[in-house]
């Protein structure tokens, strides 16, 4: 038993080092152009939807961002050049196209299969929750495909995406350099953001280990260390290793629907519905919702494809 455990640890470590040293894939600029163009065309239609956009109007558009990384304000400044309702329509369109396009991009079984996976992702309650609340996780998801250039964008969710950035040398060094520069520009912003985020951690729908208990953290760390360098599996583990998680954050996991098919895809889609039930059925659903990232971690353990 001991020898098998040691062998497993050595294997995980070796795979991690191998992935750490790999060169970055080419930046998919055509993919970015498609997302931007598609979002622009979709925006007038999304404008007609009766979206509440509560957090968008209250926090992001209003610039009330003290609990977030300080570079969020300049990154979102271009959206404030639009009228409030149009800005919500644009960020919502970017989220919709990002989720659909990134899910489609994960499929290796042809165009029809990719479109079906993208449709399932869009029919997930996580997407509806994201749009209704006016959150930005669709933008963060898009940033995963343009690393290391998009490090400031993905670090808008540092407690989650930070785990992904340590999987490759260039990403990890880029994150360290960006954080060092942020301290020079904005001072010790982490302590201030942490203090102001106490209310968010206590939110009724919060699902991080700070709410559910420290054993969740241990499981998440084990998942991350045993992920063999797969960024999607590490991202899945990060949702258990993060102190603060909201249901709409798990929108970033929806592209995993394109990495599997058959009964695995169906189970993942149903798992997303369990996460979507958390706001309406508090309590044990928070623990049940963790089955979504855990299933992703398990289903992708034999998939060695490069996906970022």
C-alpha positions as CSV (number, residue, x, y, z in Angstrom):
1,X,0.0,0.0,0.0
2,X,2.8,2.4,0.9
3,X,4.7,1.6,-2.2
4,X,1.6,2.2,-4.4
5,X,1.1,5.6,-2.7
6,X,4.7,6.6,-3.2
7,X,4.5,5.5,-6.9
8,X,1.3,7.5,-7.4
9,X,2.9,10.7,-5.8
10,X,6.0,10.3,-8.0
11,X,3.8,9.8,-11.1
12,X,1.7,12.9,-10.3
13,X,4.9,15.0,-9.7
14,X,6.5,13.8,-12.9
15,X,3.4,14.7,-15.0
16,X,3.2,18.1,-13.3
17,X,6.8,18.9,-14.1
18,X,6.3,17.8,-17.7
19,X,3.3,20.1,-18.1
20,X,5.2,22.9,-16.3
21,X,7.9,22.9,-19.0
22,X,5.7,22.7,-22.1
23,X,5.6,25.7,-24.5
24,X,2.4,27.7,-24.7
25,X,0.1,26.8,-27.6
26,X,-0.4,29.4,-30.3
27,X,-2.7,32.3,-29.3
28,X,-6.1,31.7,-31.0
29,X,-6.6,35.2,-32.3
30,X,-9.1,34.1,-34.9
31,X,-11.1,32.5,-32.1
32,X,-11.0,35.9,-30.2
33,X,-12.2,37.7,-33.4
34,X,-15.1,35.3,-33.7
35,X,-16.1,35.8,-30.1
36,X,-16.0,39.6,-30.4
37,X,-17.9,39.7,-33.7
38,X,-20.5,37.2,-32.5
39,X,-21.0,39.2,-29.3
40,X,-21.4,42.4,-31.2
41,X,-24.1,40.8,-33.4
42,X,-25.9,39.2,-30.4
43,X,-25.9,42.4,-28.2
44,X,-29.0,44.0,-29.7
45,X,-31.0,40.8,-29.1
46,X,-29.7,40.4,-25.5
47,X,-30.7,44.0,-24.9
48,X,-34.3,42.9,-25.3
49,X,-34.1,40.3,-22.5
50,X,-35.5,41.3,-19.1
51,X,-32.2,40.8,-17.3
52,X,-31.9,42.2,-13.8
53,X,-28.1,42.7,-13.9
54,X,-28.0,43.5,-10.2
55,X,-24.3,43.1,-9.6
56,X,-23.4,44.7,-12.9
57,X,-25.2,47.9,-12.1
58,X,-24.5,48.0,-8.4
59,X,-20.8,47.0,-8.5
60,X,-19.1,46.8,-11.9
61,X,-20.8,49.7,-13.8
62,X,-20.9,51.9,-10.7
63,X,-17.2,51.3,-10.1
64,X,-17.8,50.1,-6.5
65,X,-14.9,47.5,-6.7
66,X,-13.0,47.9,-3.5
67,X,-13.3,44.2,-2.7
68,X,-11.9,43.1,-6.1
69,X,-8.4,43.3,-7.5
70,X,-7.7,47.0,-8.2
71,X,-7.0,46.5,-11.9
72,X,-10.7,45.5,-12.4
73,X,-11.7,49.1,-12.6
74,X,-9.5,50.1,-15.7
75,X,-10.3,46.7,-17.4
76,X,-14.0,47.4,-17.2
77,X,-13.8,51.1,-18.0
78,X,-14.5,50.6,-21.7
79,X,-17.9,49.1,-20.9
80,X,-18.8,52.3,-19.0
81,X,-18.6,54.3,-22.2
82,X,-21.9,52.7,-23.1
83,X,-25.3,53.5,-21.5
84,X,-25.9,51.1,-18.5
85,X,-28.4,48.8,-20.2
86,X,-26.3,48.5,-23.3
87,X,-23.2,47.7,-21.3
88,X,-25.0,44.9,-19.5
89,X,-26.2,43.6,-22.9
90,X,-22.6,43.6,-24.2
91,X,-21.0,41.8,-21.3
92,X,-23.9,39.3,-21.3
93,X,-23.4,38.6,-25.0
94,X,-19.7,38.2,-24.4
95,X,-20.4,35.6,-21.7
96,X,-22.9,33.7,-23.9
97,X,-20.6,33.5,-26.9
98,X,-17.6,32.7,-24.7
99,X,-19.3,29.8,-23.0
100,X,-20.7,28.4,-26.3
101,X,-17.4,28.9,-28.3
102,X,-15.1,27.5,-25.7
103,X,-17.3,24.5,-25.1
104,X,-17.5,23.9,-28.9
105,X,-13.7,24.2,-29.0
106,X,-13.2,21.4,-26.5
107,X,-15.0,18.7,-28.6
108,X,-12.9,16.3,-30.8
109,X,-15.9,14.5,-32.3
110,X,-16.9,16.8,-35.1
111,X,-18.9,20.0,-35.6
112,X,-22.3,18.5,-34.8
113,X,-21.0,17.1,-31.4
114,X,-19.4,20.4,-30.6
115,X,-22.6,22.3,-31.3
116,X,-24.6,19.9,-29.2
117,X,-22.2,20.4,-26.3
118,X,-22.3,24.1,-26.7
119,X,-26.2,24.0,-26.7
120,X,-26.2,22.0,-23.4
121,X,-23.8,24.6,-21.9
122,X,-26.1,27.4,-22.8
123,X,-29.1,25.5,-21.4
124,X,-27.4,25.3,-18.1
125,X,-28.9,27.3,-15.2
126,X,-25.4,28.5,-14.4
127,X,-25.4,30.7,-17.5
128,X,-28.9,32.0,-16.7
129,X,-27.8,32.8,-13.1
130,X,-24.7,34.6,-14.4
131,X,-26.7,36.8,-16.8
132,X,-29.4,37.5,-14.3
133,X,-26.9,38.6,-11.7
134,X,-24.8,40.5,-14.2
135,X,-21.5,38.8,-13.3
136,X,-18.2,38.7,-15.3
137,X,-17.2,35.1,-15.1
138,X,-17.8,34.6,-18.9
139,X,-15.0,37.2,-19.5
140,X,-12.7,35.4,-17.1
141,X,-13.4,32.1,-18.9
142,X,-12.4,33.7,-22.3
143,X,-9.2,34.8,-20.7
144,X,-8.1,31.2,-20.1
145,X,-7.4,30.8,-23.8
146,X,-5.1,33.7,-24.2
147,X,-2.5,33.1,-21.5
148,X,-0.1,34.5,-20.5
149,X,-1.3,37.7,-22.2
150,X,-4.6,37.6,-20.4
151,X,-3.2,37.1,-16.8
152,X,-4.8,40.4,-15.5
153,X,-8.2,39.3,-16.8
154,X,-8.1,35.8,-15.4
155,X,-6.8,37.1,-12.0
156,X,-10.1,38.9,-11.5
157,X,-11.0,35.5,-9.9
158,X,-7.6,35.0,-8.2
159,X,-8.8,32.5,-5.5
160,X,-9.8,30.2,-8.3
161,X,-7.8,30.8,-11.4
162,X,-4.5,31.3,-9.5
163,X,-4.3,27.5,-9.2
164,X,-4.4,27.1,-13.0
165,X,-1.6,29.6,-13.5
166,X,0.8,27.5,-11.5
167,X,0.6,24.7,-14.0
168,X,3.0,26.3,-16.5
169,X,6.3,28.1,-16.0
170,X,5.5,31.1,-18.1
171,X,2.0,31.5,-16.6
172,X,3.4,31.2,-13.0
173,X,6.2,33.8,-13.6
174,X,3.7,36.1,-15.4
175,X,1.4,35.9,-12.4
176,X,4.3,36.7,-10.0
177,X,5.4,39.6,-12.1
178,X,1.9,41.0,-12.4
179,X,1.2,40.7,-8.7
180,X,4.6,42.4,-7.9
181,X,3.7,45.2,-10.3
182,X,0.3,45.6,-8.7
183,X,1.8,46.0,-5.2
184,X,4.0,48.8,-6.6
185,X,1.1,50.5,-8.3
186,X,-1.7,50.0,-5.8
187,X,0.1,49.1,-2.5
188,X,-1.0,46.3,-0.2
189,X,-4.3,45.8,-1.9
190,X,-4.8,42.2,-0.9
191,X,-5.4,42.9,2.8
192,X,-7.9,45.6,2.0
193,X,-9.8,43.4,-0.5
194,X,-9.8,40.5,2.0
195,X,-11.2,42.7,4.7
196,X,-14.0,44.1,2.5
197,X,-14.9,40.6,1.1
198,X,-15.9,39.3,4.5
199,X,-19.6,40.0,3.7
200,X,-19.4,38.1,0.5
201,X,-17.9,35.0,2.2
202,X,-20.9,35.0,4.5
203,X,-23.4,35.2,1.7
204,X,-26.1,32.5,1.9
205,X,-25.2,30.9,-1.4
206,X,-21.4,30.9,-0.7
207,X,-19.9,27.4,-1.2
208,X,-16.2,27.7,-0.5
209,X,-14.4,25.7,2.2
210,X,-14.6,28.8,4.5
211,X,-18.3,28.1,4.6
212,X,-18.4,24.3,4.1
213,X,-15.5,23.4,6.3
214,X,-11.7,22.8,6.0
215,X,-12.0,19.1,5.0
216,X,-13.2,20.5,1.6
217,X,-9.9,22.3,1.3
218,X,-7.9,19.1,1.8
219,X,-9.9,17.3,-0.9
220,X,-9.4,20.2,-3.3
221,X,-5.6,20.3,-2.7
222,X,-5.4,16.5,-3.3
223,X,-7.4,16.9,-6.5
224,X,-5.1,19.7,-7.7
225,X,-1.9,17.8,-6.9
226,X,-3.2,14.6,-8.6
227,X,-4.4,16.4,-11.7
228,X,-1.3,15.5,-13.8
229,X,-1.1,19.0,-15.1
230,X,-4.5,19.1,-16.8
231,X,-5.7,22.7,-16.4
232,X,-9.4,21.7,-16.5
233,X,-8.9,19.1,-13.7
234,X,-6.9,21.7,-11.7
235,X,-9.7,24.2,-12.3
236,X,-12.2,21.6,-11.0
237,X,-10.0,21.0,-7.9
238,X,-9.7,24.8,-7.4
239,X,-13.4,25.1,-6.7
240,X,-12.9,22.9,-3.6
241,X,-9.6,24.5,-2.6
242,X,-11.0,28.1,-2.8
243,X,-12.3,29.8,0.4
244,X,-15.1,31.6,-1.5
245,X,-17.1,30.2,-4.4
246,X,-20.5,31.3,-5.8
247,X,-22.7,29.1,-8.0
248,X,-22.2,31.4,-11.1
249,X,-18.4,31.0,-10.7
250,X,-18.8,27.4,-11.9
251,X,-19.8,28.7,-15.3
252,X,-16.1,28.5,-16.0
253,X,-16.3,24.7,-15.8
254,X,-19.1,24.3,-18.5
255,X,-16.6,23.9,-21.4
256,X,-15.8,20.5,-19.9
257,X,-19.1,19.3,-21.5
258,X,-17.2,19.3,-24.7
259,X,-14.4,17.1,-23.4
260,X,-16.7,14.2,-22.7
261,X,-19.7,12.6,-24.4
262,X,-22.5,10.1,-23.8
263,X,-23.6,9.4,-20.2
264,X,-20.7,11.4,-18.8
265,X,-21.9,14.5,-20.6
266,X,-25.4,13.9,-19.4
267,X,-24.2,13.5,-15.8
268,X,-22.1,16.7,-16.0
269,X,-25.1,18.6,-17.4
270,X,-27.3,17.3,-14.5
271,X,-24.5,18.3,-12.1
272,X,-24.7,21.8,-13.4
273,X,-28.4,21.8,-12.6
274,X,-27.6,20.8,-9.0
275,X,-25.3,23.8,-8.7
276,X,-28.0,26.0,-10.2
277,X,-30.4,24.8,-7.5
278,X,-28.3,26.2,-4.7
279,X,-29.8,29.7,-4.5
280,X,-33.3,28.2,-4.3
281,X,-32.6,25.3,-1.9
282,X,-29.9,26.3,0.6
283,X,-28.3,23.7,2.9
284,X,-27.3,20.3,1.7
285,X,-27.4,21.4,-2.0
286,X,-24.1,23.3,-1.4
287,X,-22.4,20.0,-0.7
288,X,-24.2,18.2,-3.5
289,X,-23.1,21.0,-5.9
290,X,-19.5,19.9,-5.4
291,X,-20.3,16.8,-7.3
292,X,-20.1,18.9,-10.5
293,X,-16.3,19.7,-10.3
294,X,-15.6,16.3,-8.8
295,X,-17.2,14.5,-11.7
296,X,-15.2,16.7,-14.2
297,X,-12.0,15.8,-12.4
298,X,-12.9,12.1,-12.5
299,X,-14.2,12.0,-16.1
300,X,-11.1,13.7,-17.5
301,X,-8.5,11.7,-15.7
302,X,-7.8,9.5,-18.8
303,X,-7.9,12.5,-21.3
304,X,-4.4,13.7,-22.1
305,X,-5.3,16.3,-24.8
306,X,-3.9,19.8,-24.8
307,X,-7.0,22.0,-24.4
308,X,-5.7,25.5,-23.5
